[in-house]
Amino acid sequence: MRHVTRLIPEPDLARQRALLQKGLALAAQAGLTSVHNMNGDLADLELLAALERAGEMLLRIYMPLTVLPEHTPRHLNEAVGMREQFPGWLARGGLVKFFMDGVIESYTGLLLDDYAGQPGARGAANFEIEHFTELALEADRPVAVRRRRSQPRVMRREAVERAAQVGQRLDIAAGRHEHL
């Protein structure tokens, strides 16, 4: 898939704004008043904030900072910036989102049991538990992780337990688990 997507040119800011406005209109037409965009960064939130300042936001959008395995604790400062720079009512950010594994459809979702018809295949973790725990604690922000009956759920629980062992609290709120 990356071989194809890397050949598609990035839309310029005007095109991004037009597409976002179209999506906002469709969401509002369907009766949505608030959504979470669970794959974002500071640039995405800046675009939403610009729409809010222009009076063009049709619903509330909350966007976390996406945390990838190559990120370091220093990268997490961006999440703090998202909350402080964009305290708006319609476009907001602040928590962090970890993509702990892949997806079931491509057999990269990390499972407790083998994939049907694929003995020994259980997917792959994007984060080692130590790295996830370090970043989640360093974030000092609410954390969102994908949760289903799978290994990332176990890893999330283990990270919370590890944090408690060193006298820290890891904020993974019950309402912030994605892709139930």
N, C-alpha and C positions, 0 to 999 in steps of 0.2 A: 504494500500500500504506500509506503514512503517513497518508493520509486516513482509513483504517479504524482503524489501530492507535492513533492519537491519541484515538479515541473510546472505547477500551477502558480502563476504570478500572484503575489499578495495584493489584495485590493487596496487602492489608495484610500485616504481618510474620507473623501467624499463618498466613495462607494460603500465603505464600512458603515458610514452614518446612514446612508439611504437604506441599506439592508437592515440595519438595526431598527430604523423607523418602521419599516414594513413589518418586521417581526413583532415590534411593540404593538402595532395596530392590530395584528392578528390575535395576539394574546389578549388585548383589551376587548376585542370583538367576542372572544370566547368567554369573557367574564372574569378573567384573571385580574387580580389586583396587586399581587406580589409574587415574585419568583426568586429562586436562588440560581445563579449561574455558577455551577460548581467547577468551572475550569477557567480561571481568570488570572489576570495579573494587573499591575499598576496601570499599564497602558490601556487595558480594556476598561478599567474603572474611570480613568481620565475621560474616555470617550462618553461613558454614561453620564458623568458629572457635567460635561459640556452640554449634553442634551437637557439635563435638569436645569442648568443655568439659562438655557434658551427657552425653557417652558415647554419642551417637546417630549418629556417623559410621560407615558400614559399609565405606568404602574411602578411599584417599588421593586428594585432589584438589589439583592444582597450578593456580594461576590467575595469569596475567599481568595487568598493567595494560594496558588497551586505550588506544592512542594514536590520536587523531583529528587530521585536518589543522588544526583550529582550536586545538589544544593548543600551549602554549609550553613552553620548557625548564623553567619553574617547575613546571608540572603534573607533570613526571617525578619530582619529589620524592616523590610518592605511591607510586611503585614501591619506593623505598627504604623507606618506611614499611610497605609490605606485608610486606617481608622481616623488618624489625625488630620490628614489632608482632605478627606471627603466625609465630613460629618453631616452630609445632606440628609434630607428626609426620604428622598426617592432612590438615590444611588449611594450605597454604603458598602463598606468592606471591613475586614478586620480579623476574621478567623483564618485558619490555615487548613488546606485540604491535601491529604496524602493519597496518592494513587499507590496503594499497597501491592497491587498485582494487576494482571491484565484482565481479559474478559473471557467468559465461558466460550463464546463462539469461535475464538481462535485457539482454544485450549491453553491459554496463558493465565486464566483465572486460577488462583491458588486454592485447591480443594483439600479437604481432609481425607477424602477417599479418591481412588483412581477414577479417571474419566471412563465412561462406559465404552467398552470395546478397546480400551487402550491401557492394558496392564502396566502399572508403574508410572503412568503419566498423571501428575497432580498439579501441573502448572508451575509457575515460578514467582517468587517474591521479588518485588522491586527494591525492598529495603530489608536489610538485616535488622533483627530486633534491637540490637544495640544502637544502630544509627537512627532508627525511627525514634527510640526513646530519647536519645540525645537531642534530636531536632525538636521533638514535641515538647520536651521540657524547656528548651531554649526559647521556643516560640513565645511562651508565657501568654498564650492566646487560646481560646477554644479551638479544638481540633476536630476536623471532620475526616472520617475514613469510610471507605466502602464496607458495608456489613451485609453479609449473608451467612448461611450456614457453611462457613469455610474457614480456612487457615487465617486470613486477616483478622477475623473476629477473635481467634485465639491469641494472635500477636497483640492486638489492641489490649486485651485483658492482661496479658503478660507485661506490657509496657506500663499499665496503670499499677500493677503490683510492684514492679521494679522501682517506680517513682516513689511509692509509699515506703519501700524499704530504706530509701535514703532521705525520708522525711519530706518529700515533695508531693504535690498534688498535680495530677495530669487531668486537665479539663477536657474530657471527651463526653459531652452531654448526650443524653439518651435521644434527644430530638435531632441530632446532627449526623446520623448515620445515613449514608447515601446508598441508593440502589437496593432498597430492601426487597 
